[in-house]
């Protein structure tokens, strides 16, 4: 399937009964942004954006006029190989879990974002909006040759990453302009402090930060 667009749709789009997993390849994979009087029921399905090389707006609920969204149990997956940034805009709605598969390039979270959970795999980068990101948990597992970058969308301005409880253990990560808050304990082992971070204990690896620094443009 190429993509789903429901912005001008009126009625109910319901995937909460059969919970069919859907894979999309269009530049805008799932576009729920618009002004139609519509109800979208996402169910507990997995929505995968699988792309070849180009970026785009993978998932968007940027304009929520007329929208009733039943969400929170679904999973959004980004899969593919690209160095072009790709965006995920929740429109202030609470959505389910976001998983970014290995080597997918840069994912940009636009506006205030609330997700059930965030999972980032090696060789990916996540830009957090300065409006803040809230999640129930964060899994970051990079590697020595392909760390995961967490950074604000605005250089020099912190983005708040809010998780209320638990221990969030990152490995082989690189962080810049991130304020970890909300009550959880944040640690990052074998990781890189690229500056202006708060609320997290970052322990450096023994050697090298070339891949992390190239991601960050340093």
N, C-alpha and C positions, 0 to 999 in steps of 0.2 A: 504494500500500500504506500502511495506517495505521501499523503498527508491528510489531515482533517482540519476543516475550517468551519466554525460554527458562529462567527460573529454576527452575521445577518440572519441566521436561522431563528425561526420562531417555533416553539414547541419543546419537546423533551428528547434529549439524546441520552439513552440509558444503556450503560454497560455494567450495571450493578446486579443484573440477574444472572447472566452467563459468565461475566467476568472474563471476556475474551482478551488474551494478550495480543497487543497490536504493535507491529514494527513499521516504522515510517522512514522515508528517505528524502523527502522534500526539504528544501532549505528552511521553510517554516513547517515543522512537523505537525504540531498540534496548536492551532490558532483558535483560542476561545475568546479573543479580544473583539469587542464590537458593542452594538447597542440594541440588538434584537432581544425581544422578551423571550428568554430561553432558560431551560433547566438542563444542566449537564450533570449526569451521575456517573462518576468514574469507577465506582466499585473498588474491588481489590486487585484489579488487573495490573499487568506490567506494560508500560508504554515505552517502547524503545525507539530512539532516534539513531538510525544507522546511516552514516554518510560516508562518501568516498574521499572527498578532499575539501570541499568548500564549507564555509561557515554559514551563519544565518541565525534566525531566531528559532531555536528548537522548539520551545514551549512558551506560549504567551497567553496571559490573561490580563494584558495591560489595561484595556478599557473594559470595565465590568458593569457598565450601565445595562440594566434589564436582566442581569445574570443571577440565577440561583445556582450555586455550585455545591454539590455534595461530593466532598473529597476528604482525603486524609489517610485512607487505607491503601491507596494505589502506590505503585513504584514507578518512578521515571528513570530511565537508563539512557545514558549517552554513550554511543559506541562508534568507533571509526578512527581514522587517522587524519589529522589536520593541524596545521599551525595557525589557522585562521580562527579568531575568537568567535564564540557562539554564545547566545544569550538565553536566559531563562527568566521570564518575567511573570511573577505570581499575581501582580495587580493587588497586592495586599491580602490576598486570600491565603488560607492555610491549606497547604497541599501535603501529599504523602512523602515518601522517601525519595531522595535523589542519589543515584549511583553513577559515578563517572568511571568508565572502564579505562584500562591502561592506555597511555600515549594518545589521548584524545585532544591534546592542546589546551586552550584556555576557555573556561566556561565563566561567563559574566552573570552574576545575579543582579537583576535590575530592581531598584526600589526596595522597600521594606519586605523582607522575605521570612516566612515561617514554614518550616518543613518538619516532617516527622523525624527524619534522620538524614545524615549526609555521609556518604562513603566515597572516598577519593583514592584511586589506585595510582601506581607508579607512573611518572611521566606526565602528570596532569597539572593544571594550574586553575585555581578558583579565585576570581575577583569578587570580593564582597562589597555590596553597596554601602556607602557611608550612612544610609538610612538604617542599617543594621540587619543582622541575620539571626534568627532564633531557631533552634533545633533541640530535639530530645537527646541526640547523641551525635558524635562525630568520630568517624573511623578514617584515619589517614595512614596509609602504609606505602611509603615510597621505597626506593632502593638506593644503594650507594651511587649508581650510575644514572638513576632517574628519580630524583626527589620530587615531592609534591610541593607546589608553591601555593601559599595562602597570602593574599594581599588585598589592600583596599583598592577600589576603583579610582580613588583620587590620591595621588602621590603626596605624602606628608600629612594626610588627614586619616585618622584612625576609623576603621569600621568595627562596630561592636559585634562580637560573636557571643551570643547568649545561650548558655545551657545551664539549666537550673540545678542539676545534681549529678553525682557519679564522678568517676575519674576518667578523663578523656586523654588517652595515651596516644600520641602521635609518634611516628618513627620516620626518619629520613624525610623531614619536611623543611621548608624554608618559609619564614614568616616576615612580613613587612607591613607596618601600619595596622596591626590587629590588636584590639582590646578584648581579651577573653574575660567574660563576666557572667554573672547570673547565679553563682553558688557552686558550680562544678569545680573540680580540681583539674587543671590543664598541665600536662607535661609533654615535652617533645625531646625524644632521645635521638642521638646521631643526627642532629638537626642544625639549622643555620638561622641565626638572628640577624636579619637584614636591616633592623632598626625600627624604632618607634613602636615597640610591642609592649603590652602590659598584661598582667594576670596569668602568665604562663612561664613555667620553668623550662628553659631551652638549654640542652646539653649538646655541645658541639661534637662532631665526629673527629677522629684522629686526623683525617686528611681531606682536602679539597672541597671546593664549593662551586666549581666551574659551571655545572649545569644549572644550579640554583641561581647563580648570578646572571647567567644568560637569560633565563626566564624573566628575571626582575629588571632586565635592562641596565644592569650595573656593570 
